[in-house]
């Protein structure tokens, strides 16, 4: 599976960006696609994910109400609409795909994801 993330950039606080992540290659079966981010000097953290079979969505508390994850089934693409961005959202954003099935997976644990994109930088100025 190959993942191509795009849409990052520079924006002022309160602005919006839309990230895209297109999956190609052997994309079946796929159980989830998610977004994680890593700020300088910090560990990679969960942002949002979407379970592919049922379309359930998950969000980190820090982004609830501001970020929205969605998908295009035909294109095997997931989007992250980010509104009301804050300086603390500054990070490299990575998309990831889960191809292993977990009986009690959380969809938020980065260790459950098998393939990762190259990352796209989001910078939010104050």
N, C-alpha and C positions, 0 to 999 in steps of 0.2 A: 504494500500500500504506500502510495506517495501522497503527501499532503502539501498543498501550496496555499500559504496564507498571504493575504494582502489587505490593504486598507489602512495601515497605520499612518501616523503623521504627527504633525505639530498642531496643537489647538489650544486656545485660551480656556481658562476655567469657565464652565458653564456651556461650553460648546459640545458638539457631537461628532462622532466618527462611526463608521460602519466597517467592521472587519468581515472578511470572507475567508473561507477555507474550503478548497475543493479537493476531494479525495479521488484518486485514480488508482488503477491497478486492480488487484483482487480485493474488492470492497464488499464481498459477500462471504460469510455472514459478517454483519457489523452490528454491534449492540449499543454503541453510544459514540457520540462525538462531543468533545468538550473543549473548553478554553481554560488555559491556565496562564498565569503571568509571573514574571520574576523581575523585581526591582533590584537595583544595584545593592549588593551586600545582603540581600535577603534570599530566603528559600523560595522555590517555585510554589505558588499557591493556586488553589482552585478558584475559578471565577464563575463558570457556568457550564452546564452540560445538558444534553438532550438524549433520552433513550430512544434508540432508532425504531424499535418495534411498536412502542406505545406512544411515543411523542411526549413523554413526561419531561418536564424541565426542572432544572435545579440551579440555584443561585447562591453565591456566597452572601452572607448578611451585608457585607460592605457595598454590594452593588444592587441589591434588591430595590426595585422601584426605579432604577436608572438604566439598567442594562436589560436587553431582551434578546434571547437566543431563538433562532428560527432555522428552518431548513428548506431546501429544495430537493425533494426526493429524486426527481428525474436527473438532477445534476450531481447527486451525492455531495451536496454543498451545504455547509452550515454558516450562518451569519451571526454576528454579534453587534447589535445596534447599541451604541453607548451614548447615552444622553447625560446632560448635566455633569460633564466630566470634572473631576477634581484633580488638583496637583498630585494627590496620593495615588491616583490611578496610573501615574507614569510608570511604565514598565515595558519589558518585551513580552508580547502576548504570543502564546503558543497554542496551536490547535492540536488535538490528539484524537486518536481513534481507538476504540476498544473492540477487539475481535474475539476475545474470550468471554464465555458466558459465565457469570457468577450467580449462584443461587441466591446469595444475599449481598450482592454488590451495592455499593453506595452511589456509584456514578460520580463521586466527588474525590475519590482517592486516586492520586496520580499513578500509584503503582498498579492500578487496574487497567491502565492504558498502554497499548502496545506499540503504536506508531505515532511519531511526533513530526510536526512541521518545523520549518526553519525559524519561525518567529518573525514577528513584525513589531517595530518599535512604536509605542504611543507615548508622546510627550505632551503633558498638560502644564501650561504656564499659569502662574497665579496673577 
